[in-house]
Amino acid sequence: QVQVVESGGGLVQPGGSLRLSCTASGRLFSGYIMGWYRQSAGKERELVARSITVGRTDYADSVRGRFTISRDNAKHMVYLQMNNLNPDDTAVYYCNARWREYDYWGQGTQVIVSS
């Protein structure tokens, strides 16, 4: 089974930045679709950003221009650089690895944007 682990969450002031990191095990990492999702209290889990492969990315409208997803296949790492954070970004952020029809999830990392 693929193991997924996120890190980098924390408390940040509005307008601040954080970088989340995620690693996923497996020799087929370069073939995984890697994504960042988030979930706030009382809301559905939503896609934030997705890396299909190097150079192919998707973003939610709410984060486009502020967040950047990137990946380093050699290191089995994916990152989410979050800039100009606002309180609406407060959520638990989950890293996801998709291989064919299989989804593997990390346990989440908390991001709180507050003054």
C-alpha positions in Angstrom: 0.0 0.0 0.0 1.1 3.5 -0.8 1.9 5.6 2.3 1.2 9.3 2.2 2.5 11.8 4.8 2.0 15.6 4.8 3.7 18.2 6.8 4.1 22.0 7.0 0.8 23.2 8.5 0.6 25.7 11.2 -0.7 29.1 12.3 -0.1 32.0 10.0 -1.3 35.6 9.8 -3.5 36.8 6.9 -1.3 37.7 4.0 1.3 35.2 5.1 2.7 32.2 3.5 3.2 28.5 4.2 4.7 25.6 2.2 3.2 22.2 2.6 5.1 19.1 1.8 4.0 15.6 1.0 5.8 12.3 0.3 4.3 9.2 -1.1 5.9 5.8 -1.2 6.2 3.5 -4.2 8.4 3.0 -7.2 5.6 4.3 -9.5 5.6 7.8 -7.9 6.1 9.5 -11.2 2.9 8.0 -12.5 0.8 9.1 -9.5 -1.6 12.0 -9.9 -0.7 14.0 -6.8 -3.3 16.4 -5.3 -3.9 18.7 -2.4 -7.4 18.8 -0.9 -8.8 20.6 2.1 -11.7 20.4 4.4 -13.2 23.0 6.7 -15.7 22.3 9.4 -19.1 21.6 8.0 -17.9 21.6 4.4 -17.2 19.0 1.8 -13.6 18.1 1.0 -12.5 20.1 -2.0 -9.7 19.9 -4.5 -7.2 22.7 -4.0 -4.5 21.8 -6.6 -3.5 18.8 -8.6 -0.3 17.7 -10.3 -1.1 15.4 -13.2 2.6 15.2 -14.0 5.4 17.7 -14.2 4.2 20.8 -15.9 0.5 19.7 -15.9 -1.4 21.3 -13.0 -4.9 22.3 -12.0 -6.1 24.7 -9.4 -9.3 25.6 -7.7 -10.5 29.1 -8.7 -10.2 30.2 -5.1 -6.5 29.6 -5.0 -5.3 30.2 -8.5 -2.6 32.8 -8.6 -1.9 32.4 -4.9 -1.0 28.7 -4.6 1.5 26.7 -6.5 1.8 22.9 -6.7 5.1 21.3 -7.7 6.6 17.9 -7.6 10.0 16.3 -7.5 9.6 12.8 -8.7 13.2 11.8 -7.8 12.5 12.7 -4.2 8.9 11.3 -4.1 7.8 14.8 -3.0 5.0 17.1 -3.8 4.7 20.7 -2.5 2.0 23.3 -2.1 3.3 26.8 -1.8 0.6 29.0 -0.3 0.9 32.8 -0.5 -1.3 35.6 0.5 -3.3 33.4 2.8 -6.7 34.5 4.1 -9.0 33.2 6.8 -11.0 31.3 4.2 -8.0 29.1 3.6 -8.2 27.7 7.2 -8.7 24.0 6.8 -7.2 20.6 7.2 -5.1 20.0 4.1 -4.8 16.5 2.8 -2.3 15.1 0.3 -3.7 12.5 -2.1 -1.9 10.1 -4.4 -4.0 8.6 -7.2 -2.9 5.5 -9.2 -5.4 4.3 -11.7 -8.6 3.9 -9.7 -6.9 3.8 -6.3 -6.6 6.8 -3.9 -4.2 7.0 -1.0 -4.6 9.7 1.6 -2.4 11.3 4.2 -3.8 12.0 7.7 -3.9 15.8 7.1 -2.1 18.9 8.3 -3.9 21.8 9.9 -3.6 25.3 8.5 -5.0 28.1 10.5 -5.0 31.7 9.1 -5.7 34.1 11.8 -4.4 37.3 13.3 
